[in-house]
Amino acid sequence: MPEPDPEEKIDSTFRNGSLTAAGIILGFSLNFIGRWLSNPNDWSRIDIAPMALLTIGIALQVKVFADLLARDSLIAAKYDRSRRLFLIGLIIVAAGIALALLNDILGLGSMQMLG
């Protein structure tokens, strides 16, 4: 894939749609971690791994959201970088949720997801 021209810009409408999607997904991620943290069960060591993945993934999503709010986010190269980082953050959050679910199914963790 060829590198975009350093002066190439994307349409602000396109960026605004991406910003909306990123905000919604970030909201779901924050809601998930908030509900998981408010679980009254005690924590165990096995719960640290999914929590670390969730925290790292959400931190990347927040960084990308802030980057997309910046004025220079209309520059194609910066937008493409933000998009890649967001997808990486999303994959890391999904891995954290999958690990937490696996721990719950196997009965390893004390932070239950399935009730």
Buried (B, 14 or more C-beta within 10 A) or exposed (E): EEEBEEEEBBEEEEBEEBBEEBBEBBEEBBEBBEEBEEEEEEEEEBBEBBBEBBBBBBEBBBBBBEBBEEEEBBBBBBBBBBBEBBEBBBEBBBBBBEBBBEBBEEEEBBBEBEE
